Amino acid sequence: MLKDRSKSGVIYFDNAATSFPKPECVTEAVIHYMTKIGANPGRSGHRMAIEAGQIVFKTRKSMTALFKLKNPMRVIFTINATEALNIAIKGVLQKGDHVITSSMEHNSTIRPLHELEREKVITLSIIQTDKTGILNPDEIRKSITIKTKVVVINHASNVLGSIQPIREIGKICKENGVIFIVDCAQTAGVVPIDINLNNIDILAFAGHKGLYGPTGTGGMVIADGFDFNKIKPLKYGGTGSLSDKIDQPNFLPDRFESGTLNVAGLSGLLAGSEYIQNKTGGIEAIFSNKNKLLNYFIKQAERNIQDFISYSSLNVPSIGVVAFKLSNISISETAQFLSDKYGIMCRQGLHCSPLAHQTIGTFPEGTLRFGFSIFNTKEEIDNSVYALKSISEGNEK
Ligand SMILES: Cc1ncc(COP(=O)(O)O)c(C=O)c1O
């Protein structure tokens, strides 16, 4: 694995929340924009504004390559995956529509859906996954009715790490004329994703996790053939285009990108995306390395710690995220000892996914979660297994 040059004595395993550290080129790109460019893209015609616009366009092109899209204008930048999911979900659904989703969803999907259900705009079917977090595509097929407008699925669980069979689900959606929305918050930059091959209509991504961009970056990608007029914008406002009109522009990306973009963040996202695509051996290599770390952690912990319980299965495809606990000590105490005594950063609790924890039987306490990044090493895992063993033996009390 790559050497981390910027951490100081900290083991950071909270990469499923946001990745840290970022590659140096990400920080440098943000500083370059902040100190040398600084202007507002797409607004003024001066050199600095044009340079800012070029950064944004290059970032769109980088996302286009990442998701095997054709038209970069179909990449819509948002402040995070949550905003992208809200645009997609609220933008396409109308009164009387039926939606199918899964019990592995993050609250950024479940909450907007639940709100629409509560307001009696939509009806909702939540398909239970098995305990490994995997969905049976046949269950989706069986739940489709003439009212089904959308299937929205989390590509990989942020709790268990398990990856859904989106190719099969996308095929079912296509056969039935159902819009397929995929939450790629955890998988962008970690799993190779081809928007067309998977028949995805709308994809949401986070820029600050597996793409190693700064926080405040993310986006919605609309498939090349998908009629974007079917998506109502969430925000209306200034776009720098058609300024003589009080109507929202009806072309991409302006239809959905009102207000000044986070160009500092996008500069970093561009650097992060180019870094993982060109400097790491590529996404297949990242995927394989994360799975090696995952395997190593679970096996070492199971071998050495009597009270270790993993909820993530090594028998299903994974993004390198593991949910676990020590059966003899609370997860909040474990997380606190890890942070305070060993400098190991992880996330504990429900991970914004209460239904996932209900599915695996860990609600309401939740679990601990380690999410590995391109910078983590086997040595860090050895240290964490040592720390967990010591905590479970009561040495810290
Ligand atoms: C599966 C999943 N979807 C959506 C989100 C929301 O991402 P963001 O924080 O970028 O809005 C997350 C964040 O943890 C996630 O794991």
The ligand as a Tripos MOL2 file, in Angstrom:
@<TRIPOS>MOLECULE
LIG
   16    16     1     0     0
SMALL
NO_CHARGES

@<TRIPOS>ATOM
      1 C1        -24.2510    5.1410    1.3730 C.3       1 LIG1
      2 C2        -24.2120    6.6130    1.6300 C.ar      1 LIG1
      3 N1        -25.0750    7.4080    1.0010 N.ar      1 LIG1
      4 C3        -25.0700    8.7400    1.1930 C.ar      1 LIG1
      5 C4        -24.1800    9.3220    2.0400 C.ar      1 LIG1
      6 C5        -24.2030   10.7980    2.2170 C.3       1 LIG1
      7 O1        -23.0290   11.3510    1.7220 O.3       1 LIG1
      8 P1        -22.6950   12.8890    1.9800 P.3       1 LIG1
      9 O2        -22.1780   12.9850    3.3580 O.co2     1 LIG1
     10 O3        -21.6770   13.2150    0.9270 O.co2     1 LIG1
     11 O4        -23.9540   13.6320    1.7860 O.co2     1 LIG1
     12 C6        -23.2660    8.5420    2.7320 C.ar      1 LIG1
     13 C7        -22.3200    9.1390    3.6940 C.2       1 LIG1
     14 O5        -21.8220    8.5470    4.5790 O.2       1 LIG1
     15 C8        -23.2780    7.1440    2.5100 C.ar      1 LIG1
     16 O6        -22.4230    6.3510    3.1370 O.3       1 LIG1
@<TRIPOS>BOND
     1     1     2 1
     2     2     3 ar
     3     2    15 ar
     4     3     4 ar
     5     4     5 ar
     6     5     6 1
     7     5    12 ar
     8     6     7 1
     9     7     8 1
    10     8     9 2
    11     8    10 1
    12     8    11 1
    13    12    13 1
    14    12    15 ar
    15    13    14 2
    16    15    16 1
@<TRIPOS>SUBSTRUCTURE
     1 LIG1         1 GROUP 0 **** ****
